[in-house]
């Protein structure tokens, strides 16, 4: 059998160990061309623009 802890860890020590495990919300920025929210430093998936110019051409879906 593996060795077991000699003493119980306090709640404070346990919680300090887990302090960096929390999830952070993703930051979003507004596209300068179409106004949609997108990830920073990425091409807009809706219009294909990045830094004020069109990088990829996005075809619109026909209804």
SVG drawing of the C-alpha trace seen along z (x, -y; Angstrom):
<svg xmlns="http://www.w3.org/2000/svg" viewBox="-34 -50 38 52">
<polyline fill="none" stroke="black" stroke-width="0.4" points="0.0,0.0 1.2,-3.5 2.0,-5.8 -0.9,-8.0 -0.7,-11.6 0.1,-12.0 -2.0,-15.1 -5.2,-16.5 -4.5,-19.4 -6.2,-22.6 -8.8,-24.2 -6.7,-27.2 -3.7,-25.2 -6.0,-23.1 -7.6,-26.2 -4.3,-28.0 -3.2,-25.1 -6.4,-25.3 -6.2,-29.1 -5.0,-28.9 -7.6,-26.3 -10.4,-28.7 -11.6,-29.3 -11.4,-32.8 -13.9,-34.2 -12.7,-34.6 -12.1,-38.2 -14.0,-39.4 -13.5,-42.5 -15.8,-44.1 -15.0,-43.8 -14.2,-47.2 -16.0,-46.3 -19.2,-44.5 -19.5,-45.0 -19.6,-41.3 -17.8,-40.1 -14.7,-38.0 -11.5,-36.8 -8.7,-39.4 -5.9,-39.1 -8.0,-36.8 -9.8,-37.3 -13.5,-38.0 -15.4,-34.8 -18.5,-36.7 -16.9,-39.2 -13.3,-38.0 -11.7,-41.3 -8.6,-41.9 -7.0,-45.2 -9.3,-47.1 -8.7,-45.0 -10.3,-41.9 -8.1,-38.9 -10.4,-36.0 -13.5,-36.1 -16.5,-34.8 -19.4,-33.6 -22.9,-34.4 -25.4,-31.5 -28.4,-31.6 -31.7,-31.2"/>
</svg>
